[in-house]
Amino acid sequence: MTQPSDQFTDLPVRRRFWESYPLLIIGALIAHMWLIFIGLNGRGTPMGDILFAYKPWVDWMLKSHQIYGINISWVYPFPAQIPMWISEIINPNDFQAGWLTMTTILDLVALSVLVKFGKRDGDSHINFVAAWFWVCFLVALGPVSISRIDAISCVIAIMGVVQMTRKHLTQSTGWFTFAAWLKIWPVAIVMPAVAGSKHWLRVIVSAVATSGVILVLGFLVGGNQHMFGFLKDQQVRGLQLEAPISSIFVFASKFGIGNAVSYYDERMMTFQVAGSGTAIAASLMSAALGIAFLITFWLTWRAQRAGRHYREIMPIAALTAVLDLIFFNKVGSPQYVTWLAIPIILGVLYRAERWRLPMISVAVIAALTELIYPTYYGAILSGEVPGLLLLVTRNVGYLLLLIYANVRLSSLAAKPKAGQPLHAL
C-alpha cells in the first residue's frame, strides 16, 4: 500500500537538541509565564473573562444554588463550567491564579502526551514538531490563548488527535465529543471524521454514546430543558465586531455609508455592530455556515470514495471545516483562532503533504489576532484606519486560507487519473 508522502522524511534522522522532553517542558513553562505576565501587565485586559465572567458565574451559582446550563439557561453547554469549578477548588482565594494554574498544567499534560513523555521512537521528530508548534502558537496568539474555555477544549481535542493518529477512532471521537460539550467547535473535527472514514458508523456511535452519558449526568443533577438553552442563545446573537462579515459594516460606518454603529452587548459581553442590513447578514451567516459544512462534508466523502488515505483526508478536511466555522460565524472572538491549531497538529502528526504553508498561515493569523486584541483593540473601536486595516488583513487571511483548504480538499475529491495509486483505508 502506497502511503502519503511526508515532507519531513527528507530531514535527517539524528536527534536535534530541541527534541528533548525536559527542554520542551521548560520552554512551555517559560512561555506560560510570559503569557501570564503580559496578560496581567500588558495593554488592555486580555484575561478579563476569568474575573468578569467565569468568577461571577461561579459566585452566582454558589449563592443562588442554581446551576448554569442545568436548571437555568446559559450561553454555553453545562459541562463548560467544569474548568471554572476546578479553578475555584484549586485556589478559592484567587480564582484567576487557580485558572492559570489549571491551564498551565493541562497544557504541560497535552505536550507530554504529544511527545509520549519523551519516549524515543520513529515518530519522535514529528511529535516534537507538533509540540513546539503548540507552544509557539500560544505565544503568538497571546494571553487569550490560556484565559478562555477554548483553551481547555483544545487540550481535550489534542488528546483526541493523539488517539486518532494511533488509530483509536472510537476513543478519539469520545475526546472530540467531550470537548464539543465545552465549546461546540470540535464538531468541525467529528464531521469530516464521519465523512472521511469507512468506519463512519463507529464515529457516530461513539459521539452519540459520549453525548448520551453527558446528558444523563446532566439530568441526574437536576437538568431540564435549560440544558439546551445555549442553542437558542447562539441563534439570537448579533454580529460581533471582529467577525469577518462585520468588516463590511465597520468600514461602511467609517466612511459614512449606511447607519451601522458598534455597541457593547452586556449580556454577551462583546462589541457588536447594528444598523441596516446587520440582522439580515447575521441570518445569512447561519445559512452560509450550514452550506459550507455540507460542501466540506461532501468533498470529504468524495475523497474517501476516491480511495484517498484517511491520513491524507483528515488534516485538510478538518482545517477546512474549522475555517468554515470561523469565517462564516457571526461571532469573531480572538480565542477562536486556537481552534485552527488542532488540525495543524493533526497534519503534522499525519505527515501531511505541503503542510508548512498552512502552519505558517495559522501562526501569522494568530500573531495578527494578538495585535487586534488586545494591542490595537481600542483603535479599532474608535474607528482608526490602521486598526481597521489590521482587522481586515486578518479576516482576509481567513478567507485566503479557506480558499486554499477548499482547493486542496477538492483535489483529493477529484477522480484519480488512470494509473494513479489509491490509498486504501
Number of C-alpha atoms within 10 A of each C-alpha: 9 9 13 17 13 14 14 18 11 7 8 9 11 8 11 10 7 14 21 18 17 13 12 21 19 13 16 23 17 13 18 26 14 15 25 21 12 17 21 15 11 14 14 16 17 24 23 16 17 22 15 11 12 22 19 13 17 18 12 13 12 11 8 8 9 13 22 24 24 23 19 16 21 19 17 22 22 26 21 21 19 13 20 22 18 15 25 21 14 16 14 13 10 14 22 22 16 21 27 20 15 19 22 19 14 16 24 21 15 22 27 20 16 23 26 17 15 18 11 14 10 8 14 20 23 20 26 25 18 22 26 19 19 23 21 15 24 24 22 21 25 29 26 30 28 27 23 23 23 23 23 22 25 26 21 24 27 26 21 28 28 22 18 22 15 11 11 13 20 19 21 27 30 26 24 28 28 22 26 25 21 23 20 17 22 28 21 25 26 24 21 27 27 19 24 29 23 16 14 17 12 15 23 18 14 21 23 15 14 19 17 12 10 17 17 11 12 18 14 11 11 12 20 17 12 19 24 19 21 16 15 13 14 14 12 11 16 22 27 26 27 28 23 23 23 25 20 13 25 23 17 15 18 16 10 9 11 13 12 21 16 19 14 13 14 8 7 14 11 17 18 23 23 19 13 12 12 19 16 10 18 23 16 14 19 17 12 18 19 14 14 19 20 14 16 24 23 17 24 31 22 20 27 24 17 17 18 26 21 20 21 23 26 27 27 28 31 30 28 31 31 25 26 24 25 25 23 23 20 28 26 22 18 22 22 21 25 22 22 24 24 24 26 25 24 24 28 25 25 23 21 22 16 14 17 15 11 20 19 14 15 22 23 17 23 27 20 21 29 24 19 21 25 20 18 20 20 15 14 21 15 12 17 13 13 12 20 22 14 17 25 21 15 21 23 16 17 21 18 13 19 20 14 16 22 22 14 16 25 19 13 23 21 14 14 15 7 6 6 8 13 15 17 15 14
